[in-house]
Amino acid sequence: MVIIVTDSCASVPEPMVKELGIEVVPYHVHTVQGTLRDGVDMPPDAFYEWVKTAPEWPTTANPSAGEYLEAYRRAAQRGDSIVEISITGTGSGGYQSAMLARRLLEQEMPGFPVEVVDTQQVAMAHGWAVIQAARAALKGLSLAEVAEVARKVAASAFVGFTNDTLEYLQRGGRINKVTGMLGDLLSIKPIIGMRGGMPAPLGVARTRSGAYKRIVSLALGHIAEGSPVRAALMHVAARDEVEKFRPLVEQSFAVVEWVVTQLSPALGVHSGPGTVGIALIPDQPA
């Protein structure tokens, strides 16, 4: 059977990780308290509460090739092939580490099949590719078929986020200081999505509700109105707020599956507490 390996930035809920037998390689979050393994050394809820008053803003780093190699070894004990599904290789070094680990495993286990997929996505746009590929693997699909499911899902996914402030994007170097100060002064709600494998501004709104409507409108430009979709509500310490997306999505699409998840700390430090968003994929057999 094909075993799925991914990184923690996929933000797949832990119950689904266990149910689908997914191997997760944690990213690293560097803090004044030391380096934390994403989602392992501090629960996300506790991390996001702590980070609100952190004396220095955390930074992040991708896993090493050695960490991916360890995950491949564990996966090889359970299956006969591996599909590793990575956060965008344009915006992070995880994909390169996963590729190097594949070469290292080839030296240890010549001929053991490993396919590495660069989703060019983040958060649950990446996570949906992981989930659907894992479901395909459990159905007994081949290595090539499982990898193709991951690629198709990632290519078809839409993801959009917003927050009350541009401060965290500024701290993470995603926008410059002048833009961040001006955005906060004007109370602009940024709308962030993906372009060319990198987070990019898709628009702005003056209110939270306006931002939510705008994100759903952008999703309609990507997936036809009324289409069956699988939908994820994503947030950073904003579980109640993200639920405001649900009726808007249900008005525009036929939702066949909902997932609610908190973004992993390795992503959340770049968007900040209060971030909310959606990730949608067209429903298609896995």
C-alpha positions as CSV (number, residue, x, y, z in Angstrom):
1,M,0.0,0.0,0.0
2,V,1.1,3.6,-0.6
3,I,1.8,5.6,2.5
4,I,1.4,9.4,2.5
5,V,4.0,11.6,4.1
6,T,3.5,15.3,4.5
7,D,4.6,18.3,6.6
8,S,2.8,19.9,9.4
9,C,1.9,23.0,7.4
10,A,-0.8,21.0,5.7
11,S,-2.8,21.6,8.9
12,V,-4.7,18.4,8.6
13,P,-6.7,17.8,11.8
14,E,-5.1,15.2,14.0
15,P,-8.0,12.8,14.0
16,M,-7.8,12.6,10.2
17,V,-4.1,12.1,10.3
18,K,-4.5,9.1,12.5
19,E,-7.5,7.7,10.6
20,L,-5.8,8.0,7.2
21,G,-2.4,6.8,8.4
22,I,-0.5,9.9,7.4
23,E,3.1,10.5,8.4
24,V,3.6,14.1,9.4
25,V,7.0,15.8,9.5
26,P,6.9,18.9,11.8
27,Y,8.3,22.2,10.7
28,H,10.2,24.2,13.3
29,V,9.2,27.3,15.2
30,H,12.1,29.3,16.8
31,T,11.1,31.2,19.9
32,V,12.7,32.8,22.9
33,Q,11.8,29.5,24.8
34,G,13.8,27.5,22.3
35,T,12.9,25.6,19.1
36,L,9.5,23.9,19.0
37,R,8.4,21.2,16.7
38,D,5.3,22.4,15.0
39,G,2.2,21.0,16.6
40,V,4.3,18.6,18.8
41,D,6.1,20.5,21.6
42,M,3.3,22.9,22.4
43,P,-0.4,22.5,21.5
44,P,-1.6,25.1,19.0
45,D,-4.1,26.7,21.4
46,A,-1.4,27.1,24.0
47,F,1.1,28.4,21.5
48,Y,-1.3,31.0,20.1
49,E,-2.1,32.2,23.6
50,W,1.5,32.5,24.5
51,V,2.6,34.2,21.2
52,K,0.2,37.2,21.9
53,T,2.6,38.4,24.6
54,A,5.9,36.9,23.3
55,P,8.8,39.3,23.8
56,E,10.2,38.4,20.4
57,W,8.3,37.3,17.4
58,P,8.9,33.7,16.4
59,T,10.5,32.6,13.2
60,T,10.1,29.3,11.3
61,A,12.3,26.8,9.5
62,N,11.6,23.8,7.3
63,P,12.5,20.3,8.4
64,S,15.9,18.8,7.4
65,A,16.4,16.0,4.9
66,G,17.2,13.8,7.9
67,E,13.8,14.4,9.4
68,Y,12.1,13.5,6.2
69,L,14.3,10.4,5.9
70,E,13.1,9.3,9.3
71,A,9.5,9.7,8.2
72,Y,10.2,7.7,5.0
73,R,11.8,4.9,7.1
74,R,8.6,4.8,9.3
75,A,6.4,4.8,6.3
76,A,8.5,2.0,4.6
77,Q,7.7,-0.2,7.6
78,R,4.0,0.1,6.8
79,G,3.8,0.1,3.1
80,D,5.4,-0.7,-0.2
81,S,5.8,2.8,-1.6
82,I,5.6,6.5,-0.5
83,V,4.0,9.7,-1.9
84,E,5.3,12.7,-0.1
85,I,3.1,15.8,-0.5
86,S,4.8,19.1,0.2
87,I,3.8,22.7,1.0
88,T,4.8,24.9,-1.9
89,G,8.4,24.5,-2.9
90,T,8.5,28.1,-4.2
91,G,7.8,29.5,-0.8
92,S,9.5,27.0,1.5
93,G,12.5,24.7,1.6
94,G,10.6,21.6,2.7
95,Y,10.2,20.3,-0.8
96,Q,13.9,20.4,-1.4
97,S,14.5,18.6,1.9
98,A,12.0,15.9,0.9
99,M,13.7,15.5,-2.5
100,L,17.1,15.1,-0.8
101,A,15.6,12.6,1.6
102,R,14.3,10.5,-1.3
103,R,17.9,10.3,-2.7
104,L,19.2,9.3,0.8
105,L,16.5,6.5,1.1
106,E,17.5,5.2,-2.3
107,Q,21.0,4.6,-1.0
108,E,19.6,2.7,2.0
109,M,16.7,0.9,0.2
110,P,17.5,0.7,-3.5
111,G,14.4,0.5,-5.6
112,F,11.9,1.5,-2.9
113,P,9.5,3.8,-4.7
114,V,9.1,7.4,-3.4
115,E,7.2,10.1,-5.3
116,V,7.5,13.7,-4.1
117,V,4.7,16.1,-5.0
118,D,5.1,19.9,-4.8
119,T,1.5,21.2,-4.3
120,Q,2.4,24.9,-4.9
121,Q,-0.2,25.5,-2.1
122,V,-0.4,26.2,1.6
123,A,-2.7,25.3,4.5
124,M,-5.7,23.2,3.7
125,A,-5.3,23.7,-0.1
126,H,-2.2,21.6,0.6
127,G,-4.1,19.6,3.2
128,W,-6.9,18.6,0.9
129,A,-4.3,17.1,-1.5
130,V,-3.0,15.1,1.4
131,I,-6.4,13.9,2.6
132,Q,-7.6,12.9,-0.9
133,A,-4.4,11.1,-1.8
134,A,-4.5,9.2,1.5
135,R,-8.0,8.1,0.8
136,A,-7.0,7.0,-2.6
137,A,-4.1,5.0,-1.1
138,L,-6.5,3.3,1.3
139,K,-8.6,2.2,-1.7
140,G,-5.5,0.5,-3.1
141,L,-4.6,2.8,-5.9
142,S,-1.1,2.6,-7.3
143,L,1.8,5.0,-6.5
144,A,1.3,6.8,-9.8
145,E,-2.5,7.1,-9.3
146,V,-2.1,8.4,-5.8
147,A,0.4,11.0,-6.8
148,E,-1.8,12.1,-9.6
149,V,-4.7,12.6,-7.2
150,A,-2.5,14.8,-5.1
151,R,-1.5,16.9,-8.1
152,K,-5.0,17.3,-9.4
153,V,-6.5,18.3,-6.1
154,A,-3.7,20.8,-5.4
155,A,-4.1,22.3,-8.9
156,S,-7.9,22.7,-8.5
157,A,-7.8,24.1,-4.9
158,F,-8.8,27.6,-3.9
159,V,-7.5,29.2,-0.7
160,G,-8.2,32.7,0.8
161,F,-7.4,34.3,4.1
162,T,-8.0,37.6,5.9
163,N,-7.2,39.2,9.3
164,D,-8.0,42.5,11.1
165,T,-4.4,43.7,10.8
166,L,-1.4,43.6,8.5
167,E,1.0,43.6,11.5
168,Y,1.8,39.9,11.4
169,L,2.4,39.9,7.6
170,Q,4.7,42.8,8.1
171,R,6.6,41.0,11.0
172,G,7.0,38.0,8.8
173,G,8.4,40.0,6.0
174,R,5.4,39.4,3.7
175,I,4.8,43.1,3.3
176,N,6.9,46.2,4.0
177,K,6.5,48.4,7.1
178,V,5.0,51.4,5.3
179,T,2.3,49.3,3.7
180,G,1.5,47.6,7.1
181,M,1.2,50.9,8.9
182,L,-1.0,52.4,6.1
183,G,-3.2,49.3,6.0
184,D,-3.8,49.4,9.7
185,L,-4.4,53.2,9.7
186,L,-7.1,52.7,7.1
187,S,-8.5,49.6,8.8
188,I,-8.1,47.6,5.6
189,K,-8.7,43.9,5.8
190,P,-6.2,42.2,3.5
191,I,-7.3,39.2,1.4
192,I,-4.4,36.8,0.9
193,G,-4.3,33.8,-1.5
194,M,-1.8,32.0,-3.7
195,R,-0.2,33.1,-7.0
196,G,2.7,31.2,-8.6
197,G,3.3,29.2,-5.4
198,M,3.6,32.2,-3.2
199,P,1.2,34.0,-0.8
200,A,-0.1,37.1,-2.6
201,P,-2.6,39.9,-2.0
202,L,-5.9,39.2,-3.9
203,G,-7.7,42.3,-2.7
204,V,-8.8,44.3,0.3
205,A,-12.0,45.1,2.1
206,R,-13.1,47.7,4.7
207,T,-14.9,45.2,7.0
208,R,-14.6,41.6,8.1
209,S,-17.9,40.7,6.6
210,G,-16.9,42.4,3.4
211,A,-13.7,40.4,3.3
212,Y,-15.6,37.1,3.8
213,K,-17.9,37.9,0.9
214,R,-15.0,38.9,-1.3
215,I,-13.1,35.7,-0.6
216,V,-16.2,33.6,-1.5
217,S,-16.6,35.7,-4.6
218,L,-13.0,35.0,-5.6
219,A,-13.6,31.3,-5.0
220,L,-16.5,31.5,-7.5
221,G,-14.1,32.8,-10.0
222,H,-12.1,29.5,-9.5
223,I,-14.9,27.0,-9.0
224,A,-18.3,27.3,-10.7
225,E,-21.3,28.3,-8.6
226,G,-23.4,25.4,-7.3
227,S,-20.6,22.9,-7.8
228,P,-20.1,20.2,-5.2
229,V,-17.1,21.0,-3.1
230,R,-15.1,19.9,-0.1
231,A,-14.6,22.9,2.2
232,A,-12.2,23.7,5.0
233,L,-12.7,26.5,7.5
234,M,-9.2,27.6,8.8
235,H,-8.4,29.9,11.6
236,V,-5.8,31.0,14.1
237,A,-7.3,31.3,17.5
238,A,-10.6,32.4,16.0
239,R,-12.9,29.3,16.0
240,D,-16.1,31.2,16.4
241,E,-15.3,33.9,13.9
242,V,-14.4,31.5,11.1
243,E,-17.9,29.9,11.3
244,K,-19.2,33.1,9.7
245,F,-17.9,31.7,6.4
246,R,-20.1,28.6,6.5
247,P,-23.4,30.2,5.4
248,L,-21.7,32.2,2.7
249,V,-20.0,29.1,1.3
250,E,-23.2,27.1,1.5
251,Q,-25.1,29.8,-0.4
252,S,-22.6,29.5,-3.3
253,F,-21.6,25.8,-3.4
254,A,-23.0,22.3,-2.7
255,V,-20.7,21.3,0.2
256,V,-20.3,17.5,0.5
257,E,-17.7,17.7,3.3
258,W,-16.7,20.2,5.9
259,V,-13.4,20.3,7.8
260,V,-12.6,22.8,10.5
261,T,-9.0,23.2,11.5
262,Q,-6.6,25.6,13.2
263,L,-3.5,26.5,11.2
264,S,-0.3,25.0,12.4
265,P,1.9,27.4,14.4
266,A,4.5,27.4,11.5
267,L,1.9,29.1,9.4
268,G,0.1,31.0,12.1
269,V,3.1,33.1,13.1
270,H,3.1,34.6,9.6
271,S,-0.6,35.4,9.5
272,G,-1.3,36.0,13.2
273,P,-4.1,35.4,15.7
274,G,-7.5,36.3,14.3
275,T,-6.7,34.9,10.8
276,V,-9.6,33.2,9.2
277,G,-10.0,31.6,5.8
278,I,-11.4,28.9,3.5
279,A,-9.9,26.2,1.3
280,L,-12.2,24.6,-1.3
281,I,-11.7,21.8,-3.8
282,P,-14.1,20.6,-6.4
283,D,-15.6,17.2,-5.3
284,Q,-14.1,14.4,-7.3
285,P,-13.5,10.7,-6.6
286,A,-10.4,10.0,-4.7
